[in-house]
Amino acid sequence: MPTALALSPHLDDAAFSAGGLLATLAATGWRVVMATLFTRSVPAPEGFALACQLDKGLGPEVDYMALRRGEDDRAADALGIAPPLHLPFREAPHRGYGSAPELFSGVRDDDRIDLDLAPALADLIAGQGPDLILAPQAVGGHVDHVQVVRALRTLTPAAPILWWRDFPYTVREAHPKEPLADLFADLPVRAFAFGEAAAGRKLAACAAYTSQIGFQFGGEAALAARLARENATEGYRLEGRLPEPFPLRDAA
């Protein structure tokens, strides 16, 4: 049984950006593992980190990351994939980033979380033995996404990598930030169209992140409308050769 390993910076990124492909792989006999990297609970959050949950109606007594890990469990179930893995790294608001604009303004000089991520990713990849890795391109420029790319690029995994275009950052602006575009410029573009069943699973998985969809999309109906505009298609850059046979072909 081939294995696909999706490396998700946050508790929603893999489902939002690659959920259709993940559901399709699982439905065609693949073992699919979604591993989220920045999931650590931080007691007594303060400042911007606290504001990130207060603005979603969650008081300071709520373990925000535990709530989100539960959402991730439900999203994986909706996709029909293995129970997700949660790595214990802190999100950027808990690493000194003090505002929403700072999250998209470049990695701080004192933020070297990539040095800790790299060996953790190496261990994860060695343990899972994937035949395919999926990971973000950091479209939008979120520092956590950038750090995941930096860490993974220091490794030389044997498996091919499908680098996804980070949704919904891809649709928030006509020309979203792509701070790492040069890293992917020479890799072939692949766009996969998936079927109705996978599209339904992706919608259900994305809707499982109930703490996020209001902020991200304006509610479940708006989420469904936004995904419908994607025409059940996801975009990637391919590094290496896809395993054969592969259940999806390039979209027309």
N, C-alpha and C positions, 0 to 999 in steps of 0.2 A: 504494500500500500504506500503510494508516494505521500510525502508530507509537505505542506506549505506552512511557512512561518511568517506571520504578519507582525512587523515591529511598529507598534502604535505609540507615538509620543504620549498622547493623552487618552483618557477613557472616553473615546468616541471616534478618534481619527481614522482607525482602520475601517470601521463600519461605514462612516461617511464617505470615505474616498475609495474603498475597495470592496465594499460589502457585496456587490453583485458578483464579482469574481470569486470571493471567498465562498459564497453560497453555492455557486456553480461547481466549484472544485469539490466541495463536500458532497454535493448531490451526485457527483460522478465517481465517487469512491476514494477521494483523497482524504487523508487526515489533515485537518486544518486547525492550526493553533494560533490564537491571537494573543500576543504578549504586549502588555502596556507597561511603559517604562517609568513614567512619573505618576506614582499612585500612593506615595507615602502619606499617611495621616500625620498631621502636626498639631499637637495639643495647644490650646489657647492661641489661635492665630491672631495676628495684630495687623494694623495698618491696611495696606492694599490687599494683603491676603485675606483678611477678614472681610473687607469690602466686597471681595469677589463672591462670597457666599451670602452676605447680607442683601446684596442687590438682587438675589434670586429668592428672597423671602426666607432664608435659612438663618436662624439665630446662631450666636457664638457657641451655644451648647451642642450644636449639631456636628457630628464628625462628618464633614463634607466629603472627604475622600472615601470613607467607608460607604456612604450613600452612593457615591459614583461607582465604586467597585461592584456594588449590588446591581446597578444599572448595566454594567458591563457584562455581568453574569447573564442577565436576561437578554441582552443583545446577542451574545454568543449562542444562546439557546434558540433565539429567533432565526439566526443564520443557519442553524443546524450543524454547528461546528463543536469542537471539543471545548470543555470548560476553559476559560481564559486564564492566563498567567499574569500576575501583577508583581512587577519589580519595585523595590523600595526606594526609589529616588524622589526627591522633592521637586515639585513644580517651581517654575521661575518666581512666582510671587513669594515663595518661601526661601528664595536664594538671593534676595536683595533687590529684585526689580520692583519699583515702587508705584507704577502706574500702568494703565493699559498702553499708552504710547511707547513706554519703555520696552514692552514685550516685543515690539516690532521695529525697534531702532538699532538693532545690532547687539551682538553678544558683549557683555561687560568684560573688561580685562580681568576682573577677579573671579569670573565664573568659569571654572575649569571642570565642570561636571562631566565634560566629554572624556576626561582622563579616567574617571570612574566608570563611565558607561562602557567604554571599549572593552575592558576585561569581562564585564558582566555580559555583554553581548557575545563575546567569544565563548564564554561558558554556556550560554543559552543555546547558541548555534551548535556547539559540540554535543550538547545533551539531546537536542531535538533531531539532529541529523536531517535538516530539510533538503528536499529536492528543489525547492523554490523558496526564495525570500521575497517578501513585499515590504517596502519601506517608503517614507515620504521624500519628496524633492524639496520640501520646505518652501513651497509656493506660499506667498503671504508674508514670509519672513519671521514667523514666530520663533523666538530664541530657542525654545525647547525642541522644535522641529529641526532647527539648524544644528543643534548640538547632537541630535540623533544621527544626522547625516555625517557630521564630522567624525563621530565615534565609529560608525560603521565603515566609513571610507578608510580608516586606518587598518582594517582587517582585510583578509583575502579569503573570504569564504569560497568553498568550491561550488556552491549552488549559484545558479543565475539569480539575478535580482530584477524584479519589476519595481521601479521607482514610481510611485503614484503621484498624480497631481492633486495637491491638498485641497479638498472640498470642505467647506464652502468658500475658502479664501479665493479660489479660482473664479468665483462668480460675484464677489463683493465689489470688485472694481473692474473697469474695462481692461486695465493693465496692472494686475497685481504685482507686488514686489516678488522678484525671483533672485534673491541674493546669491544663490548657488548655481545659477543657470549655466555658468561656464563649465561646471563639473559634468553636466549632462548633455551639453550641446552636441557632442559627437555620437551619442547613443541613439539608436533608432526609436522612433515614436511608434507605439502600439496603442491602438484603441480597440477595446473589446465590447461588443454588444452582447448582452445576456438576455435570457428569456423572461417570460412573464412571472414564472414561479420564483426565480431568483430576484426579480425586481420587487415582488411582494415581500420576500424575506428581508431584503435590504431595507425597505420602508419600515417594516416592523422592528428591525434591529435599531435603526436610527431613532424611531419613536420611543424606544426603551430608555433613551437618555433623557428622561423627563425633566431633569434639572437644567438641561441645556437647550432644549428645542425652542423654548420661549425666547431666550436671549439670542439664539443663533438664527431662528427663522420666523419667530412670531407666532408659534403654535404648531400643532400637529397638522392642521389643514394646510398651512403655508409650507410646512416641510414637504408634504405630499405633492403640492403644486410645484415646488422648486425641483424636487427629484424628477417629476414627470417631464420637466423641461430638459432634463439631461438625456432623454430618449433611451434610458436603460443602457447607457454607454459610459465606460470609464477609460481615462487616458493614462498612459504609462510611458516611461523610457525603459528599454530593455538592456540590461548588462549581461552578456553571455547568451546562451541558447536555451530556449524553452525545452522542458522535457517533452518527449514524444511518447504516446500521443497527448496532445493538449486539448482540453474540451472546448476551448473558444478560439475562434479565428478573428482576424482583424475585421473591424466594422467596415462596411462599404462606404 
